[in-house]
């Protein structure tokens, strides 16, 4: 409680303390013993004493510290005192505003550049793992965390020779598409395997395992089983038909398998593609796994009616077909998602709308004398070196001392100098005559009163036109 206070004073102080704020400096209370006031009121570290209170004793007139011991209670949020939020310096606020505007303009420029290069954005990245002949089996996994865009024609994974150098950005796919330089082979997200400028094979999508058809041996359910089995079998056949691409028009031309593109992507979002290269088998064999299942390919060659396309499990003789290279490297090719450009266009639209609103609220030229426009112009003005010299001359201060002043103070001083210069500006032909000792004697000899004329006095003659 409040020690050394009377019971009534203690009760009054207790009620008063519950109205105090944290770090309070503004309140006081009069009791019989004196005046108690706040001096950064707060709880101590153990929250057992309320401290930051002082009192002027009525008897002695001394200033003493006051503490309240007792149960803890929550002080109100501080509105005054040491934790009061200070107002931000206007110059600092303007500097931050200018920096934010510069950043917005830079972001706008960057987004515009990206949109201008839309389409010229296919890029490839080569891995650093060097794979040489007769070094065993090498494999690496690649997880497609995105849904390939542009129907899977710009996302691919494969290998390249050490001579490969076209990494983009490009408007056309980069891997396996150069018919003059056989330096890359890649599997595209649409299931096409490209080498030397053409699709050499098409991947066969792994068949999803159909659920086994349930049947019962009970005589009473015979008709029920017979009626349900065809339906379930039809569903299973539909699943298989959905996951495989059957080429029925292969007899039309040799490139029918290539022309008949899959309606669905082979490589989708979250698909795990495993690239495997066996450097010991058949001059180097490249194969792929899709979510742990080995992929097979239909060779893109002419197939007669009734015949089936040749099935391949890998791309053989890699090192020789890649222009007898001595080493190959893994590579990935991709392009931005279409959603990226939509987001960039939306951001640019929002920025332009924001600028349009600012232009609407900004004062027009017809109102140049408004306070806001004049203040903005004054803040935008920069003191030039010539103006500094003129201010130094009028203020009789060195230029170095003026440079240490705040910009706002310099602008105020320049205003005063401008007023002085305006008053001294010559509007009519003016002649300045300085009276010398000899001129004073000549004036005296001519009878002119020279009692108040001191040598060195300057007489200014202004030639004004007659009214």
C-alpha positions as CSV (number, residue, x, y, z in Angstrom):
1,X,0.0,0.0,0.0
2,X,0.9,3.6,0.4
3,X,3.1,3.8,3.4
4,X,3.4,6.9,5.6
5,X,0.1,8.2,4.3
6,X,-3.1,8.5,6.2
7,X,-5.9,6.0,5.5
8,X,-7.9,8.6,3.6
9,X,-4.9,9.7,1.6
10,X,-4.0,6.1,0.8
11,X,-7.5,5.4,-0.5
12,X,-7.4,8.5,-2.7
13,X,-4.0,7.7,-4.1
14,X,-5.1,4.1,-4.8
15,X,-8.1,5.3,-6.8
16,X,-5.9,7.9,-8.6
17,X,-3.2,5.3,-9.5
18,X,-5.7,3.1,-11.3
19,X,-6.3,6.0,-13.7
20,X,-2.7,6.5,-14.6
21,X,-1.1,5.6,-17.9
22,X,2.2,3.8,-18.5
23,X,5.1,6.3,-18.5
24,X,2.7,9.1,-17.4
25,X,4.1,12.6,-16.8
26,X,1.0,14.7,-16.8
27,X,-1.2,13.9,-13.8
28,X,-1.1,14.9,-10.1
29,X,-3.1,14.4,-7.0
30,X,-3.5,16.5,-3.9
31,X,-3.6,14.7,-0.5
32,X,-3.2,15.9,3.1
33,X,0.5,15.3,3.1
34,X,1.2,17.2,-0.1
35,X,1.0,17.1,-3.9
36,X,1.9,13.8,-5.6
37,X,2.6,13.9,-9.4
38,X,3.8,11.5,-12.1
39,X,7.4,11.3,-13.2
40,X,7.5,8.6,-15.8
41,X,5.2,6.3,-13.9
42,X,5.8,2.6,-14.4
43,X,6.1,-0.8,-12.6
44,X,9.5,-2.1,-11.5
45,X,11.0,-5.2,-13.1
46,X,9.3,-7.5,-10.6
47,X,6.0,-5.7,-10.9
48,X,5.8,-5.4,-7.1
49,X,6.2,-1.6,-6.8
50,X,4.6,1.3,-8.8
51,X,7.5,3.8,-9.2
52,X,8.0,7.1,-11.0
53,X,6.0,9.2,-8.5
54,X,7.1,12.3,-6.6
55,X,5.6,14.5,-3.8
56,X,6.2,17.9,-2.4
57,X,5.9,17.7,1.4
58,X,3.6,20.3,2.8
59,X,5.5,20.5,6.1
60,X,9.1,20.6,4.9
61,X,8.7,21.7,1.3
62,X,11.1,18.9,0.2
63,X,10.6,16.9,-3.0
64,X,10.6,13.2,-2.2
65,X,10.1,9.9,-4.1
66,X,6.9,8.0,-3.7
67,X,6.3,4.3,-4.3
68,X,3.2,2.1,-4.1
69,X,3.7,-1.5,-2.9
70,X,0.9,-4.0,-3.5
71,X,-0.9,-6.1,-6.0
72,X,-0.1,-5.5,-9.7
73,X,-2.7,-3.9,-11.9
74,X,-2.4,-2.9,-15.6
75,X,-1.7,0.7,-16.4
76,X,-3.5,2.3,-19.3
77,X,-1.8,2.7,-22.7
78,X,0.4,5.7,-22.8
79,X,-0.7,8.8,-24.7
80,X,1.9,11.1,-23.2
81,X,5.3,10.8,-21.7
82,X,8.6,9.4,-22.9
83,X,6.9,6.7,-25.2
84,X,4.9,9.3,-27.0
85,X,5.5,8.9,-30.7
86,X,7.4,11.7,-32.2
87,X,6.3,13.3,-35.4
88,X,8.4,12.4,-38.4
89,X,10.6,15.1,-39.8
90,X,9.0,16.6,-43.0
91,X,12.2,16.4,-44.9
92,X,12.7,12.7,-44.0
93,X,9.1,11.9,-44.9
94,X,9.6,13.6,-48.3
95,X,12.8,11.7,-48.8
96,X,11.1,8.4,-48.1
97,X,8.3,9.4,-50.5
98,X,10.7,10.2,-53.2
99,X,12.6,6.9,-52.7
100,X,9.3,5.0,-52.8
101,X,8.3,6.8,-56.1
102,X,11.7,6.0,-57.6
103,X,11.3,2.4,-56.7
104,X,7.8,2.3,-58.2
105,X,9.1,3.9,-61.4
106,X,12.0,1.3,-61.6
107,X,9.6,-1.6,-61.0
108,X,7.3,-0.1,-63.7
109,X,10.2,0.0,-66.2
110,X,11.3,-3.5,-65.3
111,X,7.7,-4.8,-65.9
112,X,7.5,-3.0,-69.1
113,X,10.8,-4.5,-70.4
114,X,9.5,-8.0,-69.5
115,X,6.3,-7.4,-71.3
116,X,8.1,-6.0,-74.4
117,X,10.2,-9.2,-74.5
118,X,7.2,-11.5,-74.2
119,X,7.7,-14.5,-76.4
120,X,11.5,-14.0,-76.5
121,X,11.8,-15.7,-73.1
122,X,12.7,-19.3,-73.6
123,X,15.9,-20.1,-71.7
124,X,18.0,-23.2,-70.9
125,X,20.2,-23.9,-67.9
126,X,23.0,-26.5,-68.1
127,X,24.1,-28.5,-65.1
128,X,27.7,-28.7,-64.0
129,X,27.9,-32.5,-63.8
130,X,30.3,-33.7,-66.5
131,X,29.4,-37.2,-67.9
132,X,32.1,-39.0,-69.8
133,X,31.9,-42.4,-71.7
134,X,32.4,-45.6,-69.7
135,X,31.8,-44.0,-66.3
136,X,28.8,-46.1,-65.3
137,X,25.2,-45.1,-64.9
138,X,24.3,-41.6,-64.0
139,X,20.8,-40.5,-63.0
140,X,19.2,-37.3,-61.7
141,X,15.6,-36.3,-60.7
142,X,13.8,-33.2,-61.7
143,X,10.6,-32.1,-60.1
144,X,8.4,-29.8,-62.2
145,X,6.9,-27.6,-59.5
146,X,4.8,-25.7,-62.1
147,X,2.4,-26.6,-64.8
148,X,4.2,-26.3,-68.2
149,X,2.9,-23.5,-70.3
150,X,2.4,-23.2,-74.1
151,X,1.1,-26.8,-74.5
152,X,4.4,-28.2,-73.2
153,X,6.4,-27.1,-76.2
154,X,8.9,-24.9,-74.2
155,X,9.6,-27.1,-71.2
156,X,12.1,-29.9,-71.6
157,X,14.9,-31.9,-69.9
158,X,17.7,-33.7,-71.6
159,X,21.5,-33.7,-72.2
160,X,23.8,-31.5,-74.3
161,X,27.4,-31.8,-75.6
162,X,30.1,-29.5,-74.3
163,X,29.9,-27.5,-77.6
164,X,26.3,-26.4,-76.8
165,X,26.1,-22.6,-76.3
166,X,22.6,-21.4,-77.2
167,X,21.1,-20.8,-73.8
168,X,18.7,-18.0,-74.8
169,X,16.6,-16.1,-74.3
170,X,15.0,-17.2,-77.6
171,X,11.6,-17.1,-79.4
172,X,12.0,-20.8,-80.4
173,X,12.8,-23.9,-78.4
174,X,16.5,-24.5,-77.9
175,X,17.0,-28.2,-77.3
176,X,17.0,-30.8,-80.1
177,X,15.7,-28.3,-82.6
178,X,18.9,-27.4,-84.5
179,X,19.1,-29.5,-87.6
180,X,22.6,-28.3,-88.5
181,X,24.2,-28.9,-85.1
182,X,23.5,-32.2,-83.3
183,X,24.5,-31.1,-79.9
184,X,21.4,-31.8,-77.8
185,X,18.6,-34.3,-77.2
186,X,15.6,-33.6,-74.9
187,X,12.3,-34.8,-73.8
188,X,9.6,-32.1,-74.0
189,X,6.7,-31.8,-71.6
190,X,4.3,-32.7,-74.4
191,X,6.0,-36.1,-74.7
192,X,8.1,-35.5,-77.8
193,X,11.7,-36.5,-78.0
194,X,13.6,-34.1,-80.2
195,X,17.0,-34.5,-81.8
196,X,18.7,-32.8,-84.8
197,X,15.7,-30.6,-85.6
198,X,12.9,-33.2,-85.6
199,X,10.8,-35.3,-83.3
200,X,12.4,-38.7,-83.4
201,X,10.0,-40.4,-81.0
202,X,6.9,-39.8,-78.9
203,X,6.6,-41.0,-75.3
204,X,3.9,-43.5,-74.4
205,X,2.2,-42.4,-71.2
206,X,2.3,-45.0,-68.5
207,X,-0.9,-46.9,-68.2
208,X,-2.7,-46.5,-64.9
209,X,-3.5,-49.8,-63.3
210,X,-7.3,-50.5,-63.4
211,X,-8.9,-51.6,-60.3
212,X,-9.8,-55.4,-60.3
213,X,-13.4,-56.2,-61.0
214,X,-15.1,-57.6,-57.9
215,X,-17.2,-60.7,-58.4
216,X,-19.1,-63.0,-56.0
217,X,-19.6,-66.7,-56.1
218,X,-23.0,-66.6,-54.4
219,X,-25.8,-67.8,-56.6
220,X,-28.2,-65.1,-55.5
221,X,-26.0,-62.3,-56.8
222,X,-25.1,-63.8,-60.1
223,X,-27.2,-61.4,-62.2
224,X,-25.9,-58.4,-60.2
225,X,-22.3,-59.3,-60.8
226,X,-22.8,-59.8,-64.4
227,X,-24.5,-56.5,-64.8
228,X,-21.8,-54.5,-62.8
229,X,-18.8,-56.2,-64.3
230,X,-19.3,-54.8,-67.9
231,X,-19.7,-51.3,-66.5
232,X,-16.5,-51.5,-64.4
233,X,-14.6,-53.1,-67.2
234,X,-15.7,-50.2,-69.5
235,X,-14.4,-47.7,-66.9
236,X,-11.1,-49.6,-66.8
237,X,-10.9,-49.5,-70.6
238,X,-11.7,-45.8,-70.6
239,X,-8.8,-45.2,-68.1
240,X,-6.4,-47.0,-70.4
241,X,-7.7,-45.2,-73.4
242,X,-7.3,-41.8,-71.6
243,X,-3.7,-42.5,-70.6
244,X,-2.5,-43.8,-74.0
245,X,-2.4,-42.2,-77.4
246,X,-3.3,-44.7,-80.2
247,X,-2.1,-43.6,-83.6
248,X,-4.7,-44.7,-86.1
249,X,-3.6,-42.5,-88.9
250,X,0.0,-43.6,-89.2
251,X,-0.5,-44.8,-92.8
252,X,-1.2,-41.2,-94.0
253,X,2.4,-40.0,-93.9
254,X,5.7,-40.7,-92.1
255,X,5.2,-37.8,-89.6
256,X,1.7,-38.8,-88.5
257,X,2.9,-39.6,-85.0
258,X,4.5,-36.2,-84.7
259,X,1.5,-34.4,-86.1
260,X,-0.9,-36.1,-83.8
261,X,-0.1,-34.2,-80.6
262,X,-1.3,-35.4,-77.2
263,X,-4.3,-33.5,-75.9
264,X,-2.8,-33.8,-72.4
265,X,0.7,-33.0,-71.1
266,X,3.0,-35.9,-70.3
267,X,4.9,-33.8,-67.7
268,X,2.5,-32.0,-65.4
269,X,2.8,-30.0,-62.2
270,X,4.6,-32.0,-59.4
271,X,5.7,-34.7,-61.9
272,X,9.1,-36.3,-61.1
273,X,11.2,-36.8,-64.2
274,X,14.3,-39.0,-63.8
275,X,17.0,-38.8,-66.5
276,X,19.2,-41.9,-66.8
277,X,22.3,-42.2,-68.9
278,X,24.1,-45.5,-69.1
279,X,27.6,-44.6,-70.5
280,X,28.6,-48.3,-70.9
281,X,25.6,-49.6,-72.9
282,X,25.4,-49.2,-76.7
283,X,27.7,-46.2,-76.9
284,X,25.7,-44.4,-74.2
285,X,21.9,-44.8,-73.7
286,X,19.6,-42.1,-72.5
287,X,16.3,-43.1,-70.9
288,X,13.7,-41.4,-68.8
289,X,11.4,-42.4,-65.9
290,X,8.1,-40.7,-65.1
291,X,7.3,-40.9,-61.4
292,X,9.4,-44.0,-61.1
293,X,8.0,-45.7,-64.2
294,X,10.3,-46.3,-67.2
295,X,9.1,-44.5,-70.3
296,X,8.8,-46.2,-73.6
297,X,8.7,-44.3,-77.0
298,X,7.1,-44.9,-80.3
299,X,9.6,-44.2,-83.1
300,X,8.4,-41.5,-85.5
301,X,8.8,-43.4,-88.7
302,X,6.5,-44.5,-91.6
303,X,4.3,-47.4,-90.5
304,X,2.2,-49.5,-93.0
305,X,-1.4,-50.4,-92.5
306,X,-1.7,-53.2,-89.9
307,X,1.8,-52.7,-88.6
308,X,2.8,-51.2,-85.2
309,X,5.3,-48.5,-84.7
310,X,8.7,-49.6,-83.3
311,X,8.9,-49.2,-79.6
312,X,12.1,-47.8,-78.0
313,X,13.1,-47.7,-74.4
314,X,15.9,-45.2,-74.8
315,X,18.0,-43.0,-77.1
316,X,21.1,-45.1,-77.9
317,X,24.7,-44.2,-79.1
318,X,24.5,-40.8,-77.5
319,X,28.2,-39.8,-77.6
320,X,28.6,-40.6,-81.3
321,X,25.3,-39.0,-82.4
322,X,26.1,-35.9,-80.5
323,X,29.0,-35.3,-83.0
324,X,31.4,-37.6,-81.3
325,X,31.5,-35.5,-78.1
326,X,33.7,-36.6,-75.2
327,X,31.3,-35.5,-72.5
328,X,27.7,-34.5,-72.0
329,X,25.9,-32.4,-69.4
330,X,22.3,-32.4,-68.0
331,X,20.2,-29.4,-69.1
332,X,16.7,-28.0,-68.4
333,X,14.7,-25.6,-70.6
334,X,11.7,-23.6,-69.5
335,X,9.7,-20.5,-70.2
336,X,7.6,-18.1,-68.0
337,X,4.0,-18.9,-67.2
338,X,1.3,-17.0,-69.0
339,X,0.0,-15.9,-65.6
340,X,3.2,-14.0,-65.0
341,X,2.5,-11.6,-67.9
342,X,-1.1,-11.2,-66.8
343,X,0.1,-10.2,-63.3
344,X,2.6,-7.7,-64.9
345,X,-0.1,-6.2,-67.0
346,X,-2.4,-5.9,-63.9
347,X,0.4,-4.2,-61.9
348,X,1.1,-1.7,-64.7
349,X,-2.6,-0.9,-65.0
350,X,-2.8,-0.3,-61.2
351,X,0.3,1.9,-61.4
352,X,-1.1,4.0,-64.3
353,X,-4.5,4.4,-62.5
354,X,-2.6,5.6,-59.4
355,X,-0.7,8.1,-61.4
356,X,-3.9,9.3,-63.2
357,X,-5.5,9.9,-59.8
358,X,-2.5,11.9,-58.7
359,X,-2.7,14.1,-61.8
360,X,-6.4,14.7,-61.2
361,X,-5.9,15.9,-57.6
362,X,-2.8,17.9,-58.5
363,X,-3.5,21.7,-58.8
364,X,-3.9,22.9,-62.4
365,X,-2.0,25.7,-64.1
366,X,-5.0,27.9,-63.7
367,X,-4.4,27.9,-59.9
368,X,-0.7,28.7,-59.6
369,X,-1.2,30.9,-56.5
370,X,-2.5,28.2,-54.2
371,X,-0.5,27.6,-51.0
372,X,0.1,23.9,-51.8
373,X,1.5,24.5,-55.3
374,X,3.8,27.3,-54.0
375,X,5.1,25.2,-51.2
376,X,5.8,22.3,-53.5
377,X,7.7,24.6,-55.9
378,X,9.7,26.1,-53.0
379,X,10.6,22.6,-51.8
380,X,11.6,21.5,-55.3
381,X,13.9,24.6,-55.8
382,X,17.6,23.9,-55.4
383,X,20.0,26.6,-54.3
384,X,22.6,27.2,-57.0
385,X,26.2,28.2,-56.4
386,X,25.5,31.7,-57.8
387,X,22.7,32.1,-55.3
388,X,25.0,30.9,-52.5
389,X,27.5,33.6,-53.4
390,X,24.9,36.3,-53.4
391,X,23.6,35.2,-50.0
392,X,27.1,35.0,-48.6
393,X,27.6,38.7,-49.8
394,X,24.4,39.9,-48.1
395,X,24.8,37.9,-44.9
396,X,28.5,38.5,-44.7
397,X,29.2,34.8,-44.2
398,X,31.5,32.4,-46.0
399,X,29.9,30.1,-48.5
400,X,31.2,27.0,-46.5
401,X,29.2,28.2,-43.5
402,X,26.0,28.6,-45.6
403,X,26.4,25.1,-47.0
404,X,26.0,23.7,-43.5
405,X,22.6,25.2,-43.1
406,X,19.3,23.3,-43.7
407,X,17.7,23.6,-47.1
408,X,14.6,25.2,-45.7
409,X,16.7,27.9,-43.9
410,X,18.6,28.6,-47.1
411,X,15.4,29.0,-49.1
412,X,14.1,31.5,-46.5
413,X,17.4,33.5,-46.6
414,X,17.3,33.5,-50.4
415,X,13.8,34.9,-50.2
416,X,15.1,37.9,-48.2
417,X,18.0,38.4,-50.6
418,X,15.5,38.4,-53.5
419,X,13.5,41.1,-51.8
420,X,16.7,43.2,-51.3
421,X,17.8,42.6,-54.9
422,X,14.3,43.6,-56.1
423,X,14.5,46.8,-54.2
424,X,17.9,47.6,-55.6
425,X,17.0,46.6,-59.1
426,X,17.6,49.5,-61.6
427,X,14.4,50.5,-63.3
428,X,15.6,53.9,-64.7
429,X,18.9,55.3,-65.9
430,X,20.9,55.9,-62.7
431,X,24.1,57.8,-62.1
432,X,26.2,57.4,-58.9
433,X,28.5,60.3,-58.0
434,X,31.1,60.0,-55.2
435,X,32.0,63.3,-53.7
436,X,35.8,63.8,-53.3
437,X,37.7,66.4,-51.3
438,X,38.4,68.4,-54.5
439,X,34.7,68.2,-55.6
440,X,33.7,69.6,-52.1
441,X,36.1,72.6,-52.6
442,X,34.7,73.3,-56.0
443,X,31.1,73.2,-54.7
444,X,32.1,75.6,-51.8
445,X,33.7,78.0,-54.3
446,X,30.5,78.1,-56.3
447,X,28.5,79.0,-53.3
448,X,26.9,75.6,-52.7
449,X,26.3,74.7,-49.0
450,X,28.8,71.9,-48.2
451,X,28.5,71.8,-44.4
452,X,26.7,68.4,-44.4
453,X,28.7,66.9,-47.3
454,X,31.4,64.5,-46.3
455,X,34.1,63.4,-48.7
456,X,33.2,59.9,-49.9
457,X,29.5,60.6,-50.0
458,X,27.7,58.9,-52.9
459,X,25.0,60.9,-54.7
460,X,22.6,58.9,-56.7
461,X,20.8,60.6,-59.6
462,X,17.8,58.8,-61.1
463,X,16.6,59.9,-64.4
464,X,12.8,59.3,-64.3
465,X,10.5,60.2,-67.1
466,X,8.3,63.2,-66.6
467,X,4.8,62.3,-65.3
